[in-house]
Amino acid sequence: MVDYKQQLLDRLNSRTATVGIIGMGYVGLPLAVEFARAGYHVIGLDVLQDKVDKLNAGVSYIPDIPTETLAPLVETGHLRGTTSYDDLREVDAVSICVPTPLTPQREPDMSYVVNTVQQIRARLRPGQLVVLESTTYPGTTDELVRQILEQSGLRCGRDFFLAFSPEREDPGNGKFNTATIPKIVGGVDEAAGDLAESLYGKVVVRTVRVGNAREAEAAKLVENIFRAVNIALVNELKIVFDRMGIDIWNVLDAASTKPFGFMRFNPGPGWGGHCIPLDPFYLSWKAREYGVTPKFIELAGEVNVQMPEYVIEKLTLALNDRRKPTRGSRILVLGIAYKKDIDDPRESPAFEIIEALLELGAEVSYHDPHVPKAPRMRSWPDLPPMTSALLTPEVLESQDAVVIVTDHSAVDYDAVARHASLIVDTRGVYRNSRPNVVKA
Ligand SMILES: NC(=O)c1ccc[n+]([C@@H]2O[C@H](COP(=O)([O-])OP(=O)(O)OC[C@H]3O[C@@H](n4cnc5c(N)ncnc54)[C@H](O)[C@@H]3O)[C@@H](O)[C@H]2O)c1
């Protein structure tokens, strides 16, 4: 009988294995680059021809991956892109990095994972390792994915191996990257865990082996729920302290001097990105199956989704003080990416704010040095097409208000303060009080 596990371990250890990565986005491309740098042959699959063309031309489309890093890997044949699932027949291990959004009813949208796994199933061959990386509810790997793959007639643990290993990518983080972030690994069985540990152990600083795939899925959700809840807490405290005439930023500076037992979170205009506003609800959804409703998750959602409304209220009051109605006012939204110094606008509260302002009759524009053109957003399909305005003194002076939604480092905030008549600052950019700045 063939020892598939040993065969694969040998190929992984000798770096003769071919690795497939499905979904060449913010998570998949950096991972593919690390495997290629480690000497593996990597096939990066995406359904978008445009991304695959850029990849094969050695041109990066993810800011954290410089083209100078990508190009040599493509030139030497260590990394190539494809849109054809048939190319996955040759891979020894495959990681799935496709989106896991929510449906309009805020339930897990597993369609990307299901479609991908069905494609793998149609080409699955004995001895392959399949690893799910997309953030998801506990049980996805050993219930949903396993069941689809076993429809091939091959048996998990005997013919093929299955694991979960969550991605902890933090776009824009200069300190950490895919290779330097410890990676959690959980197999649906011991053999799969060993193989996944061996696979990722070659490209990341440390693998963290957990008992099984469910623990790995749960660990990822805990990390994101922790952030979601703490962001909500500090956002709520911002509103409370504002009413009391206390500056939350000064309070946080002071509290942060405690050398133990405190971790700083900053308030903002809401929450954004592909993870924090979405992933926690994967757990709430699954928990209902077990008859429990996690209250903190729902409460964090309630608080965070109300924040754009709070910003609008602050803005309209400030305009009112200047005898200006919102209708007809020219408002420039500064920063539409969901966080500082990145180009990703997914789920950004900026869109909620822009939509609300348009409904109120304001003339809205935006400036974002990282997002020259606002893409069409799934959750805000009716927004008009917009491109980033220039941030000149004339543009700033022509605005009735500037709302800082994302505090990109590339913006000259002194110039903004000199030329804008009113600034609504949701990020604590201006720490000292100024007559034209309202903190929100
Ligand atoms: N972006 C992050 O910072 C981050 C961090 C940790 C975890 N995650 C998780 O990783 C997963 C991927 O996120 P992302 O930010 O990389 O998303 P992304 O949208 O940047 O990339 C996903 C890619 O998958 C492709 N794709 C969609 N369906 C496909 C299919 N059937 N076959 C092949 N490719 C397909 C898309 O075209 C896209 O290029 C999600 O579950 C997310 O929650 C993301």
Ligand as a Chemical Component Dictionary entry (heavy atoms), coordinates in Angstrom:
data_LIG
# 
_chem_comp.id                   LIG 
_chem_comp.type                 NON-POLYMER 
_chem_comp.pdbx_formal_charge   0 
_chem_comp.three_letter_code    LIG 
# 
loop_
_chem_comp_atom.comp_id 
_chem_comp_atom.atom_id 
_chem_comp_atom.alt_atom_id 
_chem_comp_atom.type_symbol 
_chem_comp_atom.charge 
_chem_comp_atom.model_Cartn_x 
_chem_comp_atom.model_Cartn_y 
_chem_comp_atom.model_Cartn_z 
_chem_comp_atom.pdbx_ordinal 
LIG N1  N1  N 0  -7.331  40.598 3.417  1  
LIG C1  C1  C 0  -6.926  40.274 4.630  2  
LIG O1  O1  O 0  -6.258  41.055 5.301  3  
LIG C2  C2  C 0  -7.275  38.931 5.254  4  
LIG C3  C3  C 0  -6.624  38.577 6.447  5  
LIG C4  C4  C 0  -6.888  37.343 7.014  6  
LIG C5  C5  C 0  -7.820  36.508 6.436  7  
LIG N2  N2  N 1  -8.463  36.869 5.278  8  
LIG C6  C6  C 0  -9.395  35.911 4.696  9  
LIG O2  O2  O 0  -8.789  35.341 3.542  10 
LIG C7  C7  C 0  -9.781  35.085 2.542  11 
LIG C8  C8  C 0  -9.418  35.794 1.262  12 
LIG O3  O3  O 0  -9.398  37.195 1.495  13 
LIG P1  P1  P 0  -8.664  38.226 0.551  14 
LIG O4  O4  O 0  -8.608  39.506 1.292  15 
LIG O5  O5  O -1 -7.406  37.651 0.009  16 
LIG O6  O6  O 0  -9.730  38.340 -0.623 17 
LIG P2  P2  P 0  -9.480  38.915 -2.116 18 
LIG O7  O7  O 0  -10.815 39.301 -2.626 19 
LIG O8  O8  O 0  -8.372  39.914 -2.098 20 
LIG O9  O9  O 0  -8.957  37.653 -2.901 21 
LIG C9  C9  C 0  -9.757  36.553 -3.200 22 
LIG C10 C10 C 0  -9.461  36.147 -4.622 23 
LIG O10 O10 O 0  -10.190 34.954 -4.892 24 
LIG C11 C11 C 0  -10.601 34.998 -6.234 25 
LIG N3  N3  N 0  -11.669 34.031 -6.407 26 
LIG C12 C12 C 0  -12.965 34.149 -6.095 27 
LIG N4  N4  N 0  -13.622 33.018 -6.394 28 
LIG C13 C13 C 0  -12.706 32.164 -6.914 29 
LIG C14 C14 C 0  -12.758 30.844 -7.404 30 
LIG N5  N5  N 0  -13.908 30.158 -7.431 31 
LIG N6  N6  N 0  -11.636 30.289 -7.873 32 
LIG C15 C15 C 0  -10.471 30.977 -7.851 33 
LIG N7  N7  N 0  -10.348 32.226 -7.383 34 
LIG C16 C16 C 0  -11.460 32.812 -6.917 35 
LIG C17 C17 C 0  -10.991 36.435 -6.436 36 
LIG O11 O11 O 0  -11.006 36.791 -7.801 37 
LIG C18 C18 C 0  -9.897  37.167 -5.663 38 
LIG O12 O12 O 0  -8.809  37.512 -6.481 39 
LIG C19 C19 C 0  -11.099 35.529 3.158  40 
LIG O13 O13 O 0  -11.720 34.442 3.796  41 
LIG C20 C20 C 0  -10.672 36.534 4.201  42 
LIG O14 O14 O 0  -11.618 36.652 5.243  43 
LIG C21 C21 C 0  -8.192  38.075 4.682  44 
# 
loop_
_chem_comp_bond.comp_id 
_chem_comp_bond.atom_id_1 
_chem_comp_bond.atom_id_2 
_chem_comp_bond.value_order 
_chem_comp_bond.pdbx_ordinal 
LIG N1  C1  SING 1  
LIG C1  O1  DOUB 2  
LIG C1  C2  SING 3  
LIG C2  C3  SING 4  
LIG C2  C21 DOUB 5  
LIG C3  C4  DOUB 6  
LIG C4  C5  SING 7  
LIG C5  N2  DOUB 8  
LIG N2  C6  SING 9  
LIG N2  C21 SING 10 
LIG C6  O2  SING 11 
LIG C6  C20 SING 12 
LIG O2  C7  SING 13 
LIG C7  C8  SING 14 
LIG C7  C19 SING 15 
LIG C8  O3  SING 16 
LIG O3  P1  SING 17 
LIG P1  O4  DOUB 18 
LIG P1  O5  SING 19 
LIG P1  O6  SING 20 
LIG O6  P2  SING 21 
LIG P2  O7  DOUB 22 
LIG P2  O8  SING 23 
LIG P2  O9  SING 24 
LIG O9  C9  SING 25 
LIG C9  C10 SING 26 
LIG C10 O10 SING 27 
LIG C10 C18 SING 28 
LIG O10 C11 SING 29 
LIG C11 N3  SING 30 
LIG C11 C17 SING 31 
LIG N3  C12 SING 32 
LIG N3  C16 SING 33 
LIG C12 N4  DOUB 34 
LIG N4  C13 SING 35 
LIG C13 C14 SING 36 
LIG C13 C16 DOUB 37 
LIG C14 N5  SING 38 
LIG C14 N6  DOUB 39 
LIG N6  C15 SING 40 
LIG C15 N7  DOUB 41 
LIG N7  C16 SING 42 
LIG C17 O11 SING 43 
LIG C17 C18 SING 44 
LIG C18 O12 SING 45 
LIG C19 O13 SING 46 
LIG C19 C20 SING 47 
LIG C20 O14 SING 48 
# 
